[in-house]
Amino acid sequence: MSVHFKHPQLEHEVESISGVYAYTYEKRLPVDDKEILCFIGYAIANKSCCGVGGCMFATVAGFLQEYAVQKEGDSIISAVEPVSDTSTRQRIEAMLRLEGIQQVQFHAA
């Protein structure tokens, strides 16, 4: 089942009450003779009453079906198949953790 995924804006910092986050780059990973589309970023909690910290994170859009099927303003939208299989998700997380990424989120349909 293919769904549309709106690419996050790269290098655009988003501020929150406790800090900031931004996506820094887009990455494609080969998995099971398919290609995973994901976005890597950082989060910094530097305004929190509980202390400071930070991490690298990834949002996995899914198995890439078609790149840039449409544009919406400055945004690109791609067709992806969400990753629903638990063991596949675990393998993708393990691959990303080898690159120092601490948090991995999967896009849901």
PyMOL commands that set and color helices and strands:
alter all, ss='L'
color gray80, all
select helices_A, chain A and resi 86-97
alter helices_A, ss='H'
color red, helices_A
select strands_A, chain A and resi 3-6+14-15+19-31+34-48+51-72+75-81+103-106
alter strands_A, ss='S'
color yellow, strands_A
deselect
rebuild
show_as cartoon
